[in-house]
Amino acid sequence: MALHNILPAPRYEYAVSTNNRPNLPNADYLIVESARLNAQIPPYGHRQGYVPREPSDFGDGGAFPEIHIKQYPLDMGRKSSTKSSLGVVPLRVNEKGEVEYDAILRENMRKEQIMHSKYTDLLPKEINESDLVRPTEDEEAEEIAATRAALDKLVHDKVQSIRPTHTNLHAQAPVTVRYTAGSSGGGEAHASGAHSRLIQIHEMPIDPLDPPRFRHKKLPPRPPSPPVPIMHSPPRQITVEDQRNWKIPPCISNWKNNKGFTLPLHQRLAADGRMLYNHVINDKFAKFSESLLIAERKAREEVEARAQMRMKLKKKQNELREKELAAMAKAAKNSVRYRNNFIQNAHEENNGDGEEEDKLRDTSEYD
């Protein structure tokens, strides 16, 4: 029993061209066509070494999962090869109908890049007197206002993009849309028998504190515009006079001759010519040296005088300090002597009182 006899009949049928088609029923024709496409494909389990390259190698099916190579059934996923691999630039003309031979230079370039590829680009610009006239006050005011408005807009956009409060936290009103489904053929069972529906579209609120969803990678800067070409004059034939003007004399060394031998010192000095003229020394050098010596001598005398004065002051301070110390020592000695005398007198007085008491005691005993 065939597989197509077990499966239910398909609900939809594809429109197949009837050109060169045998007189067979639809189902039988599909079976024959499928068998013809799959005739060259090995059966499952015997596809070792089978490499599908063309769309016909896949038959009427998709890729083979057991074959581990890149597969493009029906050329799906294959890069288009319709572009010319020769890199031929199409012929272009300008508004005057002239052929643009510099179109090949503009290939793969940005629109904002400047390309100097014509002779007219190197011609000086013609400036009229009207172009050099100073603008009026009204024109200056208009330019200033336009410039200020543009700068304010740039600054405002920059500031608002940084702030997290610029996000619209208030949700907008929902939008109602009527959706009418196509002919699905499902009858009343499809969509509960409704032919159209009303759909409300709500805007999801955005949290301003959420991290960015996309990572912006900073790319390297693009190449700048090519430099302006420099136009050179056509080559000319060199004359004898030009050759003489460009001739550089050879370097003659005072140390070695042409053979590489070192020259003696007296010959070197003779070749130099320094002994052929007299050296004159200016008298101001002697005056300058003498003034320096006098200034140095005076400076030494001043330094010595200051040192002697400093020594005298230090000696005088030492003498005053010694006198003060001597006076203090004398005063201390006098105070010690006065104290000793006072103690001695007090002791003598105490001794006299004791002798009188002894005498009185002796007389009382005899009585």
Disulfide bonds with the S-S distance in Angstrom:
none
